[in-house]
Each structure stands twice: as structure tokens, then as C-alpha cells.
Amino acid sequence: MENKLNKSKTSYLSNNTNDITYTYSFYDYIDIQLGDPISSIALNNKYIIIGTMMGQIKLFCLNSEYDKIFILNKENPEHITGISILEDEHTIYASIGDEKIISFETKDKLINNMISNKMDIYDNPLEHNIYCENAYILMSIDSLIKIYLLNFELEEKIKDDIYIFYEILYFSKNSSNYKSKKKGKIKTTNYFIPLDFDGSNLCWVEYLNDKQDRNLCVQYITKDGLIDNIDNIIYKFKVDKSYGHISHAKLLNENIILIVHELNKCEIRNIEKNFELINSFTHIGDEIYAIDFIYHDNNINYSEDLMDYKTNNINIDIKNKFYESYTNNENIIKINKEKKTNESQNLKGNKLPKIEYRNKKLKIRNSGELNTDSLKLFKDNDKKKKNNKLNQILAIITLDIDGNVNKYENGIEEVLFNLYDIKGIYKDHKDKKFFNMGYVYFIKTNLNYFGITTDHGCYIIKRND
């Protein structure tokens, strides 16, 4: 798909600032065997880890002065269904099919200090033989959910009000064991497709009939801490054939979901408000193959040429544009440009963002009380909750069939780079195309590094500030 954006570099676009340009370059590559596609991926500030359909696990060390690639596991009888790196950054969990969890604990010198351990997912090994064919695994950062359906519920005709069973395993920072288990069941239909699990909430699609009437469902499995409670509220978003195929759904936080349908139509919806539409955009590209998202610090940087050097203060026009973009509840902070003074309505004592001048750049930080449009949509109003997002901005990252890696942030979608334009990637790989085999593809990022799985392996792309 042709577009007017430069595919090899991008700008950090904001409603408040001039562009800050980033470029992207090839950093390294994790190869795979022919016919052994990548089935899972994890990334943090230290490592990129991939798992394959034949059960191989490879770890790549970012910014390493020594060897970069380590094979953690050569093969397994089943494929790697999920990989997680805990927040301590050195405890790794990987699921082997629906049968076992293998854990690794890294130390300062990785190759000489790797501790590994295997644990059974099922309490009784015989259960694996019974449920394996109808079991599905989804992994979050700190837990894993196993979903399975009893054999007698499998029928060609769509049937309502059957139960799918689940078991959640919570990971421990001690890689020799997982922390605890929780079991339960959910009422749905016998034609369902699990889509996402964030550690507490499960998202799936259930088919209602052969006319492709469906419900996109979300259940807060552990919200009230109850086990085997089938009366928990399931939030359902009903769609018909005209809505198109739902290819991806991601739980962005406990109340916000991203839905991709009709190949490249993206919607952000509020789960608890009957899936009320918050925002939507059409992806730049014909078909989305993979998505990821990240919350990052709400720092807005201005280059030094935006200073008024006569007064050594911020240029008043830039300052006005910045304050104009901030909102508090439903009340917009208004700037009187003629008087060049700041006026606001119904601020309820909230402070304006702090403005600092450091290292030849102006840095404006959000006070936590005022929100840009993006923060207003995605902040977590409960300050006591884990993963509080009050001072962070959401960036949605998408990969499409043409190799474009896009970012959606603050209501703007842009192309960060295109794999075919990145120098250093083998020409032979580009000529054979990256996504020709029809595998399931993944993208993971912390915005500094991108791990992108293809037919040829995992490409690591680095952002150059």
C-alpha cells in the first residue's frame, strides 16, 4: 500500500510539539530451522526470547559484550505455547504445549549460571492424555491459563450454555516452582476462540449460529477472588456477519480493549460501558498480522530552538499550545493568547504541569492531575491497583503484511519503519518475502528494540535516538 510517510524513519508525533526524528536500523537476527516456525516471543530491556513449534527456545542478549545467542532448550515433544520474562528481569517461564512449564533463572554471567527446572501443568499426568486435544494455553507476564473443553461437548452443531474449564498458574520469582493455582469454569458455547489473557481477565469469541453472529466476551476471572463461580459477570459485545472477521483482540487494561476486524479496522472500546466505542482508526496497510502495546512515560520534549533566547524562557506560542492540549475531567484549560496569560476553568486546585530546562532541552512533565487526550482515555482511575497508568501514555504497535511497523498514539497513526527498507537484512530474505508461509507472526517491543518474527527467523530492530 502506497503512503506518503517515510518508511525508514519517523517522528514522535504529539499534539503539542514539533517533530523529534528517530531512525531505525538492523541490530541482529535469530535464525530458525526450515519448517520450524516461531510460536512465541518475549522481550524486555535485557533479552529477546523465542520459542518454536519443535520446542526450541533461544535467548538473545541485548547490549552484550560477550556471546549473544544461547539455546535454552533444543527440542520438546510439543511446541512452545508461551514465554514470559518476569519483572525481576532474570526469571523466565515457558510453556511446553499444555503439558509442562520450563523455567530459567539467569545470573550475572548467563552461560555459567543458568538454573532450569520443569514442572507439570496437570496435577495428574493422565489428565494430559484426556484433555490435550481440546486444551489451549495463553500466557501473561506473571501467569498462565489453561482452557479446556470436555470431549462430549464437541458437536458439529453450535450449542449454547456449555462450560469451558480453566486453570490459572501464577508464577513465582523462584523459578523452581509456580506460586499457586486457581481453577474454575465459564459458561459459553462449544464454538469459542480464546484471544487474550492479561493475568486476570480472559477474552474470547463465541459463535452463536452458522450465520456468524458472535459475541466478543471478557470475563474478570479473578476479580473477586472466587473459585468455581460461574455467576461472575461476562461482558459481551454482539456482532453479526457485517462486522467482519475479528482477527485480534488485546486487553489494554482491565477496562479497555483493542479489537481488529476486517483485516485492518481497529477499535478501542470500554468493556464495562457495553463496549462503548472510544476511538477507531484504519490501519496504514492492507492487513494487520501482529500487534503489541506498551505504556511509556508521559514526557514531552522540546528542542532548544523553541526557547525565546531574549528572555531565556519558553516561547509563549509553544507554551500556549502545550497548555491548550491538556484537559481536566471535561473542562479544557483555556489560554488567553492576547493577554499571554494562562486562564483555566474549574481546575479544582489541580496544578499545571511542571516545566523544566535541562541538558539543552525543555522537558515538560505531567503533574498526574492533568491528562492529555490519550491519558484521559486510558488512565486507571483506581490508584491502588497494580500497574497504575496515571502518568503513562499508551502506544499501540502493529505489523502488517507489507512489512510496515506502525505506531498509534495520541490519536495519530504513523509508519515507524518498513522491514524491506531496513539495511542489513539479507536481500535473499527480502526477495523471498517475510510473510509467505502463512505462519502466526508476532511483534514485541519496548520502543527501543523491536522483535519481529518472520518466515526466516526473528529480526531485531533498534531505534536510534
N, C-alpha and C positions, 0 to 999 in steps of 0.2 A: 504494500500500500504506500503510495507516494504521499509525503507530507513535507511541510516547509521547514521543519525543525532540523537542526544539525544533529546527525545521529551519533557523532563521536564525542560530543561534549554537551554539557547542559548548564543551566543556571539555577541557583537556588531561588526559585520564584516566590515572592511574598507580595501581599497587598501593600506592603509598607516600604520596600527597599528597592534600590537599583540592583541589578543582577550581580551575583558573585559566581564566577565561572569555575566549574570543575571539569577536569578531563578524566578519562578512564583508560586504563591500559591493562594488557595481559600480564598477569602475575605468575601463574603456574597452571599445572594441569594434572589431574588424577586420572590415569588411564584405567580402562576396564577390558576384560576379555570379550572377544566377539561372542555374541549370544548370551551375555550375562549383564543385562541392563541394571541400572541403579534403581533401587526400590525405596530408598530412604536417605535423608541427609540431615545433618545438624551443623550449626555454625555458632561460634562465639568469638570473642576477641583473640583467642589463642589457637583454636583448632577449627578445621573443617573435617567432618567425618562422613563417609558414605557407606551404605550397605547395599548389597547386590542381591539379585534373585537366586544366585547359587550360594548365598550365605557368607560371602566375603565381606570383611569390614576393614576399611582403610582410613587411617588418620593422617591428616596433613597439618604440620606445624606452621603457623603463620609467623613471619619475622624470626625464623630460627637461624642461628649461626651454624647449626650442625645439620644432620640429616633431617629432611623434611617429611618424608612419607614413611609410615610404619603400617605394616599389615597386622592388625589386631586379631583377626580370625580368618583362616584360609578358606574354610568351607563349612557348610552345615547342611543337614538334610532338608531344611526349609529356608525360605528366603527371609531376609531381614525386613521385618514389618515396621520397625520404628527405631529411631535413635534419639537420645536426649542427653544434653550436657547440663548438669545441674548448675545452679547459680554460684556454687563454690568454684566452678571452672576447672575442676580436676576429677570430678566423679561423672562417669559416663555409663549410661544404661542403653542396651539394645535388646530388642525382642526378636526371637527366632521363631518365625511363624506364630502360632498361638500356643506353642509348647513350652518354651523356656525363655528366661531373661539372662543375658550375659552382661556382667558389669565389669568395669575397669576403673582403677584408681591410679591416676598419674602423679608422679612426683617431680622434683626439680629436673632430674636427668631422666627423661621419659623412658628411653630404651632399657635402662638398667633397673628401673623402679616401678614397673607396671605390675599392678596387682589385679588379677582377674578372678571371677567367680561365676558359676552357673547356678540358676535356681529354677525350679519348676513353676510354671504359671498355674497348672491344675494341682489341686490338693491330692488327687489320686491319678496316677499315670493312665489308668484305664479310661478315665473321662476324656482324655485326649483322643482316643480311638473313636469314642462315641460322638463327640461334638466337633471334631476338627473340620469336617467337610462344610459345616454350616457356621463356623466361627469367624469373627472379624476383629482385628486389633487396630486401635487408634491410640496414639501416644501424645501426651502433652509434655511440658517441661519437667514436671515433678510427679507424673503418674501415668498409668496405662489402663485402658479399659478394654476388656474382652467382652464382645457381644456375641451371643449365640442363640440359635433357634432350634427347638426340638424337632426331630425328624418328622414326626407325624403331622406337624403343622405345614409341611411342604406340599402344596397343591397347585395345580395349574390355574385354577380359578382364584381370583383375588378374594380373600376372606377377611372380614373385619374382626376386631376385638380378639386378636391372639396376643400372646405375651412374648416379648423377646427378653432374654435374661442377660444380665450384665454382672461383671465383677471388676472392681477397681483395685489396682495395686498401687500403693503410694510408695515412692522411692525414698530411700534414706541416704544421707551423706556418707554413711558407712556402706561401701559397695558390697559388703559380704551378705547383705540381706536387704529386702524391701521392708518398709516400715510397718505397713498394715494392709488389710484387705477390707473391702466392703462389697456386699452382694445385694442384688435387687432385681426387679423386673419392671417392664414398661409395656403399657397397652398400645398396640399399633395394628398394622395389617401385615399379612405374610409376604407382601412385596414392599420391602423397605431397603433404602440405600444409606448407610452411615456416611456422614460427610465430615464432621469435625467434632473434636473433644478438647476442651481447654483446661481440663483438670477437675472441673465441677459440673460443666454443662455439656450435654450431648445434643448434636444437631443431626437430623436425618430427614430424608424424603420418604413419605409413604404414598403408594399408589392406591387410589380409591376404586378405579374401574379401568376397563380397557380403552376408555376414551381419553386417557391421560389426564384425568382430573387428579390432582395431587395435593397433599399438604406438606409444606416445609415445616418441620417440627423442631422445637427446642424444649428440653426439659432440664430444670435445675436439679440434677440428681442428688447432690449432697447439700443443697441449700439449707435444709432444716435438720440435717444430720440424721435423718431417719433411714432405716434399712428395711427393704421389702415393703415400702409404702407405695402402693400403686395409685394412690389418690393425689399424688403431687400434681400440681398444675402443669399441663403440657401446652405450650403456646403453639398455635397452628396458624399458618399463612396459606390459605387455599388458593390454588391457581388452576387454570384449565389449559387446554392444548395451545391456545393462542399465546400463552406466556412463553412458550418455547422450553427447550431442554435446560435444566439447571445443571450446569457443569461444575460449579464451585460454590461453596458457602464457607465463610470464615467467621468465627465468633471474635469480634474485635475487642469487646469487653463483655461483662456479664449481661449487658442490656442492648448492645449494638451488634448487628450482623451485616456482613457484606455478602451479597448474592450476585453471581454471574450467570446470566441466561442469554439465550440466543447468540452464543459464542462470544460476544464482546459487549453486551449490555450489562452495566454494573449499577447496583442499587445498594444504598446504605439505609437500613431500616431499624426502627426502635421496636424491640421484641415485645416489651411489656405494654406498649401502646398499640396493640393489634397490628404490629409490623408496619406502623406508620412510616411513610417514605420521608427520610431526612434529606437525602441528596442522591443524585444519579448522574452518571456520565457514560458516554460511549467511548470505549477503549480505542486508542490510536493504534489500529491494526485490525486484521480480519478475525482472528481467533485467539483467545487467551488460553495458553497452555498451562501456566502455573502462576500462583500468587503467593505473596508473603506480606507481612506488615510489621511495622516497628514504631514504637513510641520513642521520640527523642526529645532532648532538652529544648525548651522554648527560648532559645537565644536568637536575637535578631541582630545581625552585624551590619554596620555601615562602614564603608571605606572612608579613609581620612579625607578624601577630596570633597566630602559632603560637609566638612567643617566650614564655618564662617571664620576665616583666619583673622579678620579685623577685630573680632570680639573674642576669638578662641572659643566660641560656643557653637552648638549645633545650628545649622542653617534652619531658620524658622519655618520655611516651607516644608522641609523634610520632617521637622518635629510635628508640624500640624498634621501631615499625612499619617504619621505614626499614631498619634492620639485619636485621630478620626476612626481608625480601624478597630479600636477597642470598644467592647460593649460590656455592660454590667446588667445582668438579667435581661430585661427587654429595653433598657434605656441606653441610648447611644451617647457617648461623650462627645459633646459638640465644641468646636473650636471657632472662636470669633477671629477670622483672619484679618479683618480690617483693623481691629484693635491689637492684633497679635498677642492676645491673652487667651488663657485656657478657661473655658466655662463648661460646667457639667451640670446635668440634671439628675436628681435622685440617686446620688452616688452612695448614700447611706454610710458615709465615713470611710469608704474604700480609698486606698492610696493609689496614686498614679504610678506607673512603672518607673523603676529606678533607672537613671541614665548615667552611664559611666564612660570614661575615656581612658582606655588602656592600650598599651602596645600599638599605638598609632591607629587604633580602630575604636569606633564608638560601639559600645555594647549596651543594648537596652534589654533589661531583664523584666519578665513579668512578675508582678508582686504576688501572684497566686490568687488575688481577689478579682482581677480583671481578665477577660478572656478574648482572644481573637475569635473570629467566627468558627475556626476549626476546633479550638479548645472548647468553645461553648457546646459544640455537638458531641464531643467525645469525652469530656471530663467525667470522672467518677465523683458523684456528689457525696458519697459516704467516705469521709476522711479516715475512718477507722479500717476500711477494707484493705486487704493486701493488694499490692500493685496499684497504689494510688497514682492517678494520671493527671492530677490537678495542674502541674506545671509542664506538661509534655504535649507535644504535637504528634498527631498520627500521620504516618506516611504509608501509603499502600503501594506495593511494588508488584508489577505484572510483567510476565514474559509471554510473548506471542509467537505464532507460527513462523513469522518472518525474522525472528531474532531480535526484535525490539525489546528493550528493557525500559519500562515506563514507570514514572512515579506520579501518584495522585496525592496532592497535599494542598490544604487551604483552598479547595475548590478548583485547582488547576491541575491538569494532567499534562505531562511533558515526556519526551523521549530522553532518557539518560544516555543511552548508547545503543548501538546495534552490533551484535556479535560479528556480523560479516565485515564490519568496518574496523574491528579491533586488530591492530597489527600484532604479530607474534603467534596468532593461531594458525595452525597448519593449513596451507592452501588446499591440500587434499581433503581435509575435513570440510572446508567451506564448499568445495566443489561437489562433495557427496551430500551436502546439506546436513544440518544439525538435527532435524526432527523428521526423519524419513521413515523410521521403523514403527511408528505408532506406539511407542512405549508411554508409560506415565512419566512425566517430566516434573522437575522440581526447581525452585529458586529459593535460596535463603540469603539473608543479608543483615548486616549491622550498619549499612550505608557506607562503611569504609571498605568492606570487601563483599563480593557477591560470589556465591557458589551456584553455578548453573549446570544442571545435568543435561546431557545430550546423548545421541546415539554413540558417540565416541568416548565419552567419559565426562568428568566434571571440570569445567573451566572456572578458574578463579580470576576474577577481575577486580582490580584495585582502583579506588578513587584517588586522584591526585589533587590535593588542595592547592 
